[in-house]
Amino acid sequence: MSVPTTFQEFFQRSREKYKETGLPPFKYMEDREVVSVSTEEFFSDLAALAEEFVRCGYANQHIGLMGENSYLWMLSFCALLEAGAVPILLSRDLSSGEVAEYCKKTDTFTVVCDETVFQKVSTVAELCAAPMVKSSTPGTGAILPTRDPESLGCILFTSGTTGDAKAVMLSVKALLVDFWTLVKPHRTFETGLTVMPYHHLAGFSVAGDFFPRGSTNFIGKSPKDLMRYLRAGEPEYMFAVPEMVEIMAQRLRTAKPGEKPLGKLRMLFCGGAKFPEDTAKIFSEHNIELWHVYSASESGGHGIIHPVDVNNPSCLGPIDDILEAKVVDGELLLRGDTVMMGYYKDPDATAAVLTDGWYHTGDLCRVDENGYYYLTGRKKNLIILSNGENVSPEGLEAMLRACPFVEEVLVKEKNNFLCAEVLPTENTAAARKAVEAFLEEQNDALPSYKQIHFLEFRDTPFEKTDIGKIKRA
């Protein structure tokens, strides 16, 4: 099935799909009640708000979007796209100063925001804060502006673990291809849970995937209420980050025979993880498919999406068929329709990672004879020791996370040796001794240059990005 060339076509075809499935496009929790948004309600709201945005002069303007995960956020995002605006996706955790900085950086005209951040945005003198609401005027069916597929579709900010966030430009075509081609015939479900922040690729990209399916998006406001959403929404599918996967794995490990602590969940997609063998197996034992997702903001949601092999959980799988891939000097390069246009008004940073359409991911990898990829580390995270040896900390961190007394870990360089900084699962002498014994055992099996000479314990969690990755110095 061909990919739509405009957002108007995308939403029209999605509406037809929802009429076919008979499922509501959205559900969410209000207090303890589950609220359902019907097909007629959503598409009426969408038409009315898109026309309202055009009347406000938002077409072809850069419009900030900021707030917690909600029906109004998704409605506003869809309406901005249909109205010909360029959404600038902003984290609700930004300070007023950061809002001003990010908006100035991206030439933002105004910010559509919810009540949780309205006061924060309204204090920025250069901006006008527009409340996130439904339009009070019914849609008239007016013809809305369309855009060249190669033109700018939206801007999102990277949540990288080092350095300043960069403004990633995704084209209209990249968004449409992303939303439409994530649909695979063998991945069918009626209800899925979206709990990742919508301003991030893992939030809005996954949510966009529901429309062509005609599936229900059960909106979760915060990952901290994950288990409540799994009970109330009964989703069959969700995307998660490694920390959430481990929480769910622990629930499965302690489940009584016949108990289903994750409700109806049967497909779990996880980004940025190397799974311990026991984690992969526990999901398999409970008939839940665990999938690797490898992508980046710069590749527009595509990269590798493949089931985890319980006997070889470190294998990510083959590259998505809509992308080209190659490995140059150990680094993975990607090219295709979903790859970013570049970083907004930052030609130097763009030139550093884009060459003839090839995005230099910064990820080090190897490929086996079947074309399956294995990530070995991040190029910028390499620790270069004085003896000339290069060490990727990610592999050592994964090794230490297998210890049941390790909650979080970061491997770094200290005095030209490797050092592991660990947050133990409990702040006791017994837990620390257990970690020390585990490390000593692992060191015996490692070459000398990979052995960890220093072990530091911390009492508080590491500072993290908004999707849960530990920030590196």
C-alpha positions as CSV (number, residue, x, y, z in Angstrom):
1,M,0.0,0.0,0.0
2,S,1.5,3.3,-1.1
3,V,2.5,5.9,1.5
4,P,0.2,9.1,1.6
5,T,1.8,12.2,0.2
6,T,0.0,14.7,2.4
7,F,-1.2,14.8,6.0
8,Q,-4.8,15.4,4.7
9,E,-4.6,12.1,2.8
10,F,-3.0,10.4,5.8
11,F,-5.8,11.3,8.1
12,Q,-8.5,10.6,5.6
13,R,-7.2,7.1,5.0
14,S,-6.8,6.6,8.8
15,R,-10.4,7.6,9.3
16,E,-11.5,5.0,6.9
17,K,-9.4,2.4,8.7
18,Y,-11.0,3.3,12.0
19,K,-14.5,2.9,10.5
20,E,-13.4,-0.5,9.3
21,T,-12.0,-1.7,12.7
22,G,-14.7,0.0,14.8
23,L,-12.1,0.8,17.4
24,P,-11.9,4.2,19.2
25,P,-8.7,6.1,18.2
26,F,-8.0,7.1,21.8
27,K,-8.5,6.1,25.4
28,Y,-7.1,7.7,28.6
29,M,-7.6,7.8,32.3
30,E,-9.3,10.6,34.1
31,D,-9.0,10.1,37.8
32,R,-9.9,6.3,38.0
33,E,-12.2,6.2,35.0
34,V,-11.2,5.2,31.4
35,V,-12.4,7.8,28.9
36,S,-12.9,6.7,25.2
37,V,-12.7,9.1,22.2
38,S,-14.8,7.9,19.3
39,T,-13.7,8.1,15.6
40,E,-16.4,10.7,14.9
41,E,-15.3,12.8,17.9
42,F,-11.6,12.8,17.1
43,F,-11.9,13.5,13.4
44,S,-14.4,16.3,14.1
45,D,-12.1,17.8,16.7
46,L,-9.2,17.5,14.2
47,A,-11.0,19.2,11.4
48,A,-12.2,22.1,13.7
49,L,-8.8,22.7,15.3
50,A,-6.9,22.5,12.1
51,E,-9.1,25.2,10.6
52,E,-8.8,27.2,13.8
53,F,-5.0,27.1,13.5
54,V,-5.2,28.3,9.9
55,R,-7.4,31.2,11.0
56,C,-4.8,32.0,13.6
57,G,-2.1,32.3,11.0
58,Y,-0.2,29.2,12.0
59,A,0.2,27.8,8.5
60,N,3.8,27.7,7.5
61,Q,4.8,29.0,10.9
62,H,7.0,27.2,13.5
63,I,4.6,26.5,16.4
64,G,5.9,25.1,19.7
65,L,4.0,22.3,21.4
66,M,4.5,21.6,25.1
67,G,2.8,19.7,27.8
68,E,2.2,16.3,29.3
69,N,1.0,13.3,27.4
70,S,-2.7,13.8,26.8
71,Y,-5.5,13.6,24.2
72,L,-5.2,17.4,23.7
73,W,-1.5,17.1,23.0
74,M,-2.1,14.5,20.3
75,L,-5.0,16.4,18.9
76,S,-2.9,19.6,18.7
77,F,0.0,17.8,17.1
78,C,-2.2,16.3,14.4
79,A,-4.1,19.5,13.8
80,L,-0.8,21.5,13.4
81,L,0.4,19.0,10.8
82,E,-2.9,19.1,8.9
83,A,-2.9,23.0,9.1
84,G,0.5,23.2,7.4
85,A,2.3,24.3,10.5
86,V,5.7,23.0,11.7
87,P,5.4,21.7,15.2
88,I,8.4,22.4,17.4
89,L,8.3,19.6,20.1
90,L,9.4,20.9,23.5
91,S,9.9,18.9,26.7
92,R,7.5,19.9,29.5
93,D,10.4,19.8,31.9
94,L,12.2,22.7,30.3
95,S,12.7,25.8,32.5
96,S,11.4,29.2,31.3
97,G,14.9,30.1,30.3
98,E,15.3,27.0,28.2
99,V,11.9,27.5,26.6
100,A,13.1,30.9,25.5
101,E,16.4,29.5,24.2
102,Y,14.9,26.6,22.3
103,C,12.2,28.8,20.8
104,K,14.6,31.5,19.7
105,K,16.9,28.8,18.2
106,T,14.0,27.4,16.1
107,D,12.3,30.7,15.1
108,T,9.2,29.7,17.0
109,F,6.1,31.9,16.4
110,T,4.1,30.9,19.5
111,V,3.7,27.9,21.8
112,V,0.6,25.8,22.2
113,C,0.7,24.4,25.7
114,D,-1.4,22.8,28.4
115,E,-2.1,24.2,31.9
116,T,0.8,22.3,33.5
117,V,3.3,24.5,31.7
118,F,1.2,27.5,30.7
119,Q,2.6,29.7,33.5
120,K,6.2,28.8,32.6
121,V,5.7,29.6,28.9
122,S,3.7,32.8,29.5
123,T,6.6,34.3,31.5
124,V,8.8,34.3,28.3
125,A,8.3,37.8,27.1
126,E,9.1,37.1,23.4
127,L,6.4,34.4,23.2
128,C,2.6,34.2,23.2
129,A,1.3,31.1,25.1
130,A,-1.7,29.6,23.4
131,P,-3.8,27.4,25.6
132,M,-4.1,23.7,24.4
133,V,-7.9,23.5,23.9
134,K,-10.4,22.1,21.4
135,S,-11.8,24.5,18.9
136,S,-15.2,25.9,19.8
137,T,-16.1,26.3,16.1
138,P,-17.2,23.2,14.2
139,G,-15.2,22.3,11.1
140,T,-16.6,23.5,7.8
141,G,-14.7,21.1,5.5
142,A,-12.5,24.0,4.3
143,I,-9.6,23.1,2.1
144,L,-6.4,23.1,4.2
145,P,-3.0,24.0,3.0
146,T,-0.7,21.2,1.8
147,R,3.1,21.1,1.8
148,D,5.8,19.8,-0.5
149,P,6.8,16.4,0.9
150,E,10.4,17.5,0.9
151,S,9.7,20.5,3.1
152,L,10.2,20.8,6.8
153,G,7.6,18.7,8.7
154,C,8.6,19.1,12.4
155,I,11.5,19.8,14.7
156,L,12.4,17.8,17.7
157,F,15.3,18.0,20.1
158,T,17.8,15.2,20.7
159,S,18.0,13.9,24.2
160,G,21.5,12.7,23.9
161,T,23.6,11.7,26.9
162,T,26.4,14.2,26.2
163,G,26.5,17.8,24.9
164,D,23.7,20.2,24.1
165,A,20.4,19.1,22.6
166,K,20.3,19.6,18.8
167,A,17.2,20.6,16.8
168,V,16.5,17.7,14.4
169,M,14.6,18.6,11.2
170,L,12.3,15.9,9.8
171,S,10.6,16.4,6.5
172,V,6.9,16.0,5.8
173,K,7.8,12.8,3.8
174,A,9.9,11.5,6.7
175,L,7.0,11.7,9.1
176,L,4.5,10.2,6.6
177,V,6.9,7.3,5.8
178,D,7.6,6.8,9.5
179,F,4.0,6.6,10.5
180,W,2.8,4.5,7.6
181,T,5.6,2.0,7.1
182,L,6.0,1.0,10.8
183,V,2.8,-1.0,10.1
184,K,3.7,-4.6,9.6
185,P,1.1,-7.3,8.7
186,H,2.3,-9.6,11.5
187,R,2.2,-6.9,14.2
188,T,-1.6,-6.5,14.7
189,F,-3.3,-5.3,17.9
190,E,-6.4,-3.6,19.0
191,T,-5.0,-1.5,21.9
192,G,-1.5,-0.2,22.5
193,L,-0.1,1.9,25.4
194,T,1.9,5.0,24.7
195,V,3.7,6.2,27.8
196,M,6.9,7.7,26.5
197,P,7.0,11.5,26.4
198,Y,5.2,12.7,23.2
199,H,7.8,15.4,22.5
200,H,10.3,12.6,21.9
201,L,10.6,10.5,18.9
202,A,9.8,7.3,20.8
203,G,6.5,9.0,21.9
204,F,5.0,10.7,18.9
205,S,6.4,8.3,16.3
206,V,4.9,5.2,18.0
207,A,1.6,7.1,18.5
208,G,1.6,8.0,14.8
209,D,1.9,4.3,14.0
210,F,-1.6,3.6,15.5
211,F,-3.5,5.6,12.8
212,P,-3.0,3.5,9.7
213,R,-3.8,0.4,11.8
214,G,-7.1,1.7,13.1
215,S,-5.9,0.8,16.6
216,T,-6.6,2.4,19.9
217,N,-4.0,4.5,21.6
218,F,-4.3,4.2,25.3
219,I,-2.5,7.4,26.5
220,G,-0.3,7.1,29.6
221,K,0.7,10.4,31.2
222,S,3.7,9.1,33.1
223,P,5.9,5.9,33.2
224,K,5.6,5.9,37.0
225,D,1.9,4.7,36.6
226,L,2.9,2.0,34.1
227,M,1.3,-0.9,36.0
228,R,-1.9,1.0,36.5
229,Y,-2.2,1.6,32.7
230,L,-1.5,-2.1,32.0
231,R,-4.4,-3.1,34.2
232,A,-6.9,-0.4,33.2
233,G,-6.1,-0.1,29.5
234,E,-5.4,-3.8,28.8
235,P,-3.0,-3.0,26.0
236,E,-1.6,-5.8,23.9
237,Y,1.4,-3.7,22.7
238,M,3.7,-1.0,24.0
239,F,7.1,0.6,23.5
240,A,9.4,0.9,26.6
241,V,12.9,1.8,27.6
242,P,15.2,-0.7,29.4
243,E,14.4,0.5,32.9
244,M,10.7,-0.1,32.3
245,V,11.4,-3.5,30.7
246,E,13.3,-4.6,33.8
247,I,10.5,-3.5,36.1
248,M,8.1,-5.7,34.1
249,A,10.6,-8.6,33.9
250,Q,10.8,-8.5,37.7
251,R,7.0,-8.6,38.0
252,L,7.0,-11.7,35.7
253,R,9.7,-13.4,37.8
254,T,7.7,-13.1,41.0
255,A,4.4,-13.9,39.4
256,K,2.4,-16.9,40.8
257,P,1.5,-19.8,38.4
258,G,-1.3,-18.7,36.1
259,E,-1.0,-15.0,37.1
260,K,-0.7,-12.3,34.4
261,P,0.9,-9.3,36.1
262,L,1.2,-7.4,32.8
263,G,-2.4,-8.0,31.8
264,K,-3.0,-8.7,28.1
265,L,0.4,-7.5,27.0
266,R,1.8,-9.7,24.2
267,M,4.2,-7.4,22.3
268,L,6.9,-5.3,24.0
269,F,9.2,-3.1,22.0
270,C,12.3,-1.7,23.6
271,G,14.8,0.9,22.4
272,G,18.4,1.1,23.2
273,A,19.0,-2.1,25.1
274,K,21.1,-5.2,25.2
275,F,19.0,-7.7,27.1
276,P,20.4,-10.1,29.7
277,E,19.6,-13.7,28.7
278,D,17.3,-14.2,31.7
279,T,15.3,-11.1,30.8
280,A,14.6,-12.3,27.2
281,K,13.6,-15.7,28.5
282,I,11.2,-14.6,31.2
283,F,9.1,-12.7,28.6
284,S,9.2,-15.7,26.3
285,E,8.0,-18.0,29.1
286,H,5.0,-15.7,29.5
287,N,4.3,-15.7,25.7
288,I,5.2,-12.0,25.4
289,E,7.2,-11.1,22.3
290,L,10.2,-8.9,23.1
291,W,11.5,-6.8,20.3
292,H,14.7,-4.8,19.8
293,V,14.2,-1.3,18.5
294,Y,17.3,0.5,17.2
295,S,16.8,4.0,15.9
296,A,17.7,7.6,16.5
297,S,16.0,11.0,16.3
298,E,18.1,11.6,13.3
299,S,16.9,8.5,11.5
300,G,13.3,9.3,12.1
301,G,12.2,6.3,14.0
302,H,13.6,3.7,11.6
303,G,16.7,1.5,11.9
304,I,16.2,-2.0,13.3
305,I,12.9,-3.4,14.6
306,H,13.3,-7.2,15.1
307,P,12.3,-9.9,17.7
308,V,14.8,-10.7,20.3
309,D,16.5,-14.1,19.9
310,V,16.3,-15.6,23.4
311,N,19.4,-17.6,22.6
312,N,21.3,-14.6,21.3
313,P,19.8,-11.5,22.9
314,S,22.7,-9.2,21.9
315,C,21.8,-9.6,18.2
316,L,19.7,-6.7,17.1
317,G,18.6,-8.1,13.7
318,P,18.7,-6.8,10.1
319,I,18.3,-3.2,9.0
320,D,14.8,-2.0,8.2
321,D,14.0,-2.5,4.6
322,I,13.2,1.2,3.9
323,L,16.8,2.2,4.8
324,E,20.2,1.6,3.3
325,A,23.0,0.7,5.7
326,K,26.8,0.4,5.6
327,V,29.6,0.1,8.1
328,V,32.6,2.4,7.6
329,D,35.5,2.1,10.0
330,G,33.3,0.2,12.4
331,E,30.6,2.9,12.4
332,L,27.0,2.3,11.2
333,L,25.8,4.7,8.5
334,L,22.1,5.0,7.4
335,R,20.4,6.5,4.4
336,G,16.7,6.7,3.4
337,D,13.5,8.7,3.4
338,T,13.2,9.0,7.2
339,V,16.7,10.3,7.8
340,M,16.7,13.9,9.0
341,M,17.2,17.0,6.8
342,G,19.8,18.2,9.2
343,Y,20.1,20.3,12.4
344,Y,18.1,23.5,12.2
345,K,20.4,26.5,11.4
346,D,23.5,24.5,12.4
347,P,25.4,23.6,9.2
348,D,28.6,22.6,11.0
349,A,26.9,20.1,13.2
350,T,24.9,18.8,10.2
351,A,28.1,18.4,8.1
352,A,29.7,16.4,10.9
353,V,27.0,13.7,10.7
354,L,25.5,13.9,7.2
355,T,27.5,13.0,4.0
356,D,25.6,12.6,0.7
357,G,22.5,11.7,2.6
358,W,24.3,9.1,4.8
359,Y,23.7,9.7,8.5
360,H,26.8,8.8,10.6
361,T,25.1,7.3,13.7
362,G,28.1,7.3,16.0
363,D,27.3,3.7,16.9
364,L,30.0,1.1,16.5
365,C,28.8,-2.3,15.3
366,R,29.6,-5.5,13.5
367,V,27.6,-7.5,11.0
368,D,27.4,-11.3,10.8
369,E,27.1,-13.4,7.6
370,N,23.3,-13.2,7.7
371,G,23.3,-9.3,7.7
372,Y,22.3,-9.2,11.4
373,Y,23.8,-6.3,13.4
374,Y,25.4,-6.2,16.8
375,L,26.1,-2.9,18.5
376,T,29.4,-2.8,20.3
377,G,29.4,0.8,21.7
378,R,29.2,4.5,21.0
379,K,32.0,6.1,19.0
380,K,31.9,9.3,21.2
381,N,31.9,7.2,24.4
382,L,35.0,5.3,23.6
383,I,37.5,5.3,26.5
384,I,41.1,5.6,25.0
385,L,43.7,4.4,27.5
386,S,47.4,5.5,27.4
387,N,48.4,2.1,26.1
388,G,46.4,2.8,22.9
389,E,43.6,0.4,23.8
390,N,40.0,1.6,23.0
391,V,37.3,0.4,25.3
392,S,33.5,0.7,24.8
393,P,31.9,1.2,28.2
394,E,28.5,-0.1,27.1
395,G,29.6,-3.7,27.1
396,L,31.1,-3.6,30.5
397,E,28.0,-1.8,31.9
398,A,25.8,-4.5,30.5
399,M,28.0,-7.1,32.1
400,L,27.7,-5.4,35.5
401,R,23.9,-4.9,35.2
402,A,23.6,-8.7,35.2
403,C,24.5,-8.6,38.9
404,P,21.2,-8.6,40.9
405,F,22.6,-6.0,43.3
406,V,23.3,-3.4,40.6
407,E,20.6,-0.9,40.0
408,E,22.5,1.5,37.7
409,V,26.0,1.7,36.5
410,L,28.3,3.9,34.5
411,V,31.9,2.9,33.4
412,K,34.4,5.8,33.0
413,E,38.1,6.4,32.9
414,K,40.0,7.2,36.2
415,N,43.8,7.7,36.4
416,N,44.1,5.9,33.1
417,F,42.2,2.8,34.3
418,L,38.6,1.8,34.1
419,C,36.3,2.7,36.9
420,A,32.7,1.5,37.5
421,E,30.3,3.9,39.3
422,V,27.4,1.8,40.7
423,L,24.1,2.6,42.4
424,P,23.4,-0.6,44.3
425,T,19.8,-2.0,44.7
426,E,20.1,-1.4,48.4
427,N,22.4,0.8,50.5
428,T,23.8,-1.9,52.7
429,A,27.3,-3.4,53.3
430,A,26.0,-6.8,52.1
431,A,24.9,-5.4,48.8
432,R,28.2,-3.6,48.2
433,K,30.2,-6.7,49.0
434,A,28.1,-8.7,46.6
435,V,28.8,-6.2,43.8
436,E,32.6,-6.4,44.6
437,A,32.6,-10.2,44.5
438,F,30.7,-10.2,41.2
439,L,33.1,-7.7,39.7
440,E,36.1,-9.7,40.8
441,E,34.7,-12.8,39.2
442,Q,34.0,-10.9,35.9
443,N,37.5,-9.3,35.9
444,D,39.1,-12.7,36.0
445,A,37.5,-13.5,32.6
446,L,38.5,-10.2,30.9
447,P,41.7,-9.1,29.2
448,S,43.8,-6.9,31.4
449,Y,43.0,-3.7,29.6
450,K,39.3,-4.3,30.0
451,Q,39.5,-5.0,33.7
452,I,37.8,-2.5,36.1
453,H,40.3,-1.3,38.6
454,F,38.1,1.1,40.6
455,L,34.7,0.6,42.0
456,E,32.7,3.6,43.3
457,F,29.3,3.4,45.0
458,R,26.7,6.2,44.9
459,D,23.7,6.8,47.1
460,T,21.5,8.6,44.5
461,P,20.4,7.7,41.0
462,F,22.3,9.1,38.0
463,E,21.0,12.2,36.2
464,K,19.1,11.0,33.2
465,T,17.6,12.3,29.9
466,D,13.8,12.5,29.7
467,I,13.6,9.0,28.3
468,G,15.7,7.5,31.1
469,K,19.2,7.3,29.6
470,I,22.1,8.1,32.0
471,K,23.8,11.3,31.2
472,R,27.5,11.0,30.7
473,A,30.0,13.7,31.6
